[in-house]
């Protein structure tokens, strides 16, 4: 590299680097996955772990191909995806609206706060039999459980975002004769949006967990139902393949929420 007029070589620019930070992160992720697969293969080949507990990677891959090429799989996948999306949407709307109501009215906050705390500490799995009795064995009970599990992160993060609005900024807008609605839409909402989307990202994966747990307890269809069926028949490769599908679905939902948040909360980028 040639030196400049002062005898010093200029620093390397970002464009002159061999690998970008994202490429390095991708390589590290792929390398970690490859290492885990090698360790998995070794544990199975050396019989350090029983194949009944941890099938071989090839057996799981064959089970995955069998699963995704079967005629019944996509109906179960649609059921879980539908329950997750609807439950997530209900949790998002209810959590945001309740957070706004609590932040705008101290009277509502004093009344609702004890019930919110009790609802949060209550084990949601314990609600599954009750929801089945109330709503039946169809989609409704699974959607309700999905929404119940995903609700609290949206509520808490939205309240945190609303409470994080700088008081000086509020006083400045009011000194400029801004109405309460203008302060909320032009100041509170932009400040709270990053927190809201943080809660929505968590809620998206929790909604999937709620749907699968509801199906696991009692359901006619869904990925949770497949897990119960394959486990009862000791079909461990299919159990692991179904688990991989659930994980992939969770990653897809999380990635979609990240993309939406980058579009909506563009100034954070």
C-alpha positions in Angstrom: 0.0 0.0 0.0 1.4 3.3 -1.0 2.2 5.9 1.6 0.7 9.4 1.6 2.7 12.7 1.4 3.5 12.5 5.2 5.0 9.0 4.9 2.0 7.2 6.5 0.0 4.5 4.8 -3.7 5.4 4.7 -6.1 3.2 6.7 -7.9 0.5 5.0 -11.5 1.4 4.0 -14.5 -0.7 4.7 -14.8 -1.6 1.0 -11.2 -2.9 0.9 -11.8 -5.5 3.6 -12.1 -9.0 2.5 -15.2 -9.8 4.5 -17.9 -7.6 5.8 -19.1 -7.9 9.4 -22.3 -9.6 8.2 -20.3 -12.1 6.2 -18.2 -12.9 9.2 -21.4 -13.4 11.3 -22.8 -15.6 8.7 -19.7 -17.7 8.5 -19.6 -18.0 12.3 -23.2 -19.1 12.4 -22.7 -21.7 9.6 -19.5 -22.9 11.3 -21.3 -23.3 14.7 -24.1 -25.2 13.0 -21.6 -27.5 11.2 -19.8 -28.1 14.5 -23.0 -29.0 16.3 -23.9 -31.4 13.5 -20.5 -33.1 13.7 -20.9 -33.4 17.5 -24.4 -34.8 17.0 -23.2 -37.4 14.5 -20.3 -38.4 16.7 -22.6 -38.8 19.8 -24.9 -41.1 17.8 -22.2 -43.1 16.0 -20.2 -43.7 19.2 -23.5 -44.6 21.0 -22.7 -42.0 23.6 -26.4 -41.1 23.4 -29.1 -43.6 22.6 -30.8 -43.3 19.2 -34.1 -43.5 21.0 -33.3 -40.2 22.7 -31.3 -38.6 19.9 -31.7 -40.1 16.4 -28.9 -39.7 13.8 -28.9 -36.6 11.7 -29.5 -38.6 8.6 -32.5 -40.3 10.2 -33.9 -36.9 11.1 -33.3 -35.6 7.6 -35.2 -38.6 6.2 -38.0 -38.1 8.7 -38.2 -34.4 7.6 -38.5 -35.4 3.9 -41.1 -38.0 4.8 -43.0 -35.3 6.8 -43.0 -32.5 4.2 -43.9 -34.9 1.4 -46.8 -36.5 3.2 -50.4 -35.6 2.3 -51.5 -34.7 5.9 -48.6 -32.4 6.8 -49.7 -29.1 5.3 -53.2 -29.3 6.9 -51.5 -29.5 10.3 -49.0 -26.8 9.4 -51.8 -24.5 8.2 -53.8 -25.1 11.5 -50.8 -24.1 13.7 -49.9 -21.1 11.5 -53.5 -19.9 11.5 -53.8 -20.2 15.3 -50.5 -18.4 15.8 -51.2 -15.5 13.5 -54.7 -14.9 14.8 -53.6 -15.3 18.4 -50.7 -12.9 17.8 -52.9 -10.3 16.2 -55.4 -10.4 19.1 -52.6 -10.1 21.6 -51.0 -7.2 19.7 -54.2 -5.2 19.5 -55.3 -5.9 23.1 -51.9 -5.3 24.5 -51.4 -2.0 22.7 -54.9 -0.7 23.4 -54.7 -1.6 27.1 -51.3 0.0 27.4 -52.5 3.2 25.9 -55.6 3.2 28.2 -53.4 2.6 31.3 -51.0 5.4 30.3 -53.8 7.9 29.6 -55.8 7.2 32.7 -54.5 6.7 36.2 -57.9 5.5 37.3 -57.9 2.7 34.7 -54.4 1.8 35.8 -55.3 1.5 39.5 -58.3 -0.7 38.7 -56.6 -3.0 36.0 -53.1 -3.4 37.5 -53.9 -6.1 40.1 -55.8 -8.2 37.5 -53.0 -7.8 35.0 -50.4 -9.1 37.5 -52.6 -12.0 38.5 -53.1 -12.9 34.9 -49.4 -12.8 34.2 -48.3 -15.0 37.1 -51.0 -17.6 36.3 -49.5 -20.6 34.5 -51.0 -20.4 31.0 -50.8 -24.2 30.5 -53.3 -24.4 33.4 -55.7 -22.4 31.3 -55.8 -24.9 28.4 -58.4 -27.3 29.9 -60.6 -24.4 31.0 -60.4 -22.8 27.5 -61.3 -26.2 25.9 -64.4 -26.4 28.2 -65.4 -22.8 27.3 -64.5 -22.7 23.6 -64.4 -26.3 22.5 -61.8 -28.5 20.7 -61.6 -26.3 17.6 -59.4 -23.4 16.7 -60.9 -21.0 19.2 -59.3 -22.5 22.4 -55.8 -22.7 20.8 -56.1 -19.1 19.5 -57.2 -17.9 23.0 -54.2 -19.7 24.6 -51.8 -18.3 22.0 -53.1 -14.8 22.6 -52.9 -15.2 26.4 -49.3 -16.2 26.2 -48.3 -13.4 23.7 -50.3 -10.6 25.4 -48.0 -9.6 28.3 -44.8 -8.7 26.3 -46.8 -6.4 24.1 -48.4 -4.7 27.0 -45.2 -4.2 29.1 -43.1 -3.0 26.2 -45.8 -0.6 25.0 -46.2 0.9 28.5 -42.4 1.2 28.8 -42.2 3.0 25.5 -45.0 5.4 26.4 -43.5 6.1 29.8 -40.1 6.8 28.1 -41.3 9.9 26.4 -39.1 12.8 27.6 -41.1 15.2 29.9 -39.2 18.2 28.5 -40.4 17.3 25.0 -44.0 17.1 26.2 -43.7 20.5 27.8 -42.1 21.9 24.7 -45.0 20.7 22.5 -47.6 22.0 24.9 -45.8 25.4 25.0 -46.3 25.5 21.2 -50.1 25.0 21.7 -50.1 21.3 20.7 -53.2 19.4 21.7 -53.2 16.2 23.7 -53.9 14.2 20.5 -51.1 15.9 18.7 -48.7 15.2 21.5 -49.7 11.5 21.5 -49.5 11.0 17.7 -46.5 13.2 16.9 -44.3 12.5 20.0 -45.5 9.5 22.1 -46.1 7.1 19.2 -42.7 7.6 17.5 -40.9 7.3 20.8 -42.9 4.2 21.8 -42.7 2.4 18.4 -39.3 0.8 18.9 -40.4 -0.6 22.3 -43.7 -1.8 20.7 -41.9 -3.7 18.0 -39.6 -5.3 20.6 -42.6 -6.6 22.3 -44.2 -7.8 19.1 -41.0 -9.7 18.2 -41.2 -11.6 21.4 -45.0 -12.0 21.2 -44.7 -13.6 17.7 -42.7 -16.5 19.0 -44.7 -16.8 22.2 -47.9 -17.0 20.1 -46.5 -20.0 18.3 -45.6 -21.6 21.6 -49.1 -21.0 22.9 -50.7 -22.6 19.8 -48.4 -25.7 19.9 -49.0 -26.1 23.7 -52.8 -25.9 23.1 -52.6 -28.5 20.4 -50.4 -30.6 22.6 -53.0 -30.6 25.4 -56.0 -31.3 23.2 -56.5 -30.8 19.5 -57.7 -32.5 16.3 -55.0 -31.1 14.1 -51.8 -29.0 14.3 -48.1 -29.5 14.7 -48.6 -30.1 18.4 -51.0 -32.9 17.6 -48.3 -34.4 15.3 -45.8 -34.3 18.1 -48.2 -36.2 20.4 -48.9 -38.8 17.8 -45.3 -39.4 16.8 -44.2 -39.6 20.4 -46.9 -42.1 21.3 -45.7 -44.3 18.3 -42.0 -43.9 19.3 -41.2 -42.3 15.9 -38.4 -40.2 17.2 -37.0 -39.0 13.8 -40.5 -37.6 12.9 -40.7 -36.0 16.4 -37.4 -34.2 15.8 -38.4 -33.3 12.2 -41.7 -31.8 13.5 -39.7 -29.9 16.1 -37.4 -28.5 13.4 -40.5 -27.3 11.4 -41.8 -25.5 14.5 -38.4 -23.9 15.0 -38.3 -22.8 11.4 -41.8 -21.4 11.6 -40.8 -19.4 14.7 -37.7 -18.0 13.0 -39.8 -17.0 10.0 -42.3 -15.1 12.2 -39.4 -13.4 14.1 -37.7 -12.5 10.8 -41.0 -11.0 9.4 -41.4 -8.9 12.5 -37.8 -7.6 12.1 -38.4 -6.7 8.5 -41.6 -4.9 9.4 -40.0 -3.0 12.2 -37.1 -1.8 10.0 -39.7 -0.5 7.5 -41.9 1.2 10.1 -39.2 2.4 12.6 -36.9 3.4 9.9 -35.1 6.1 11.9 -33.7 3.4 14.3 -31.7 2.0 11.4 
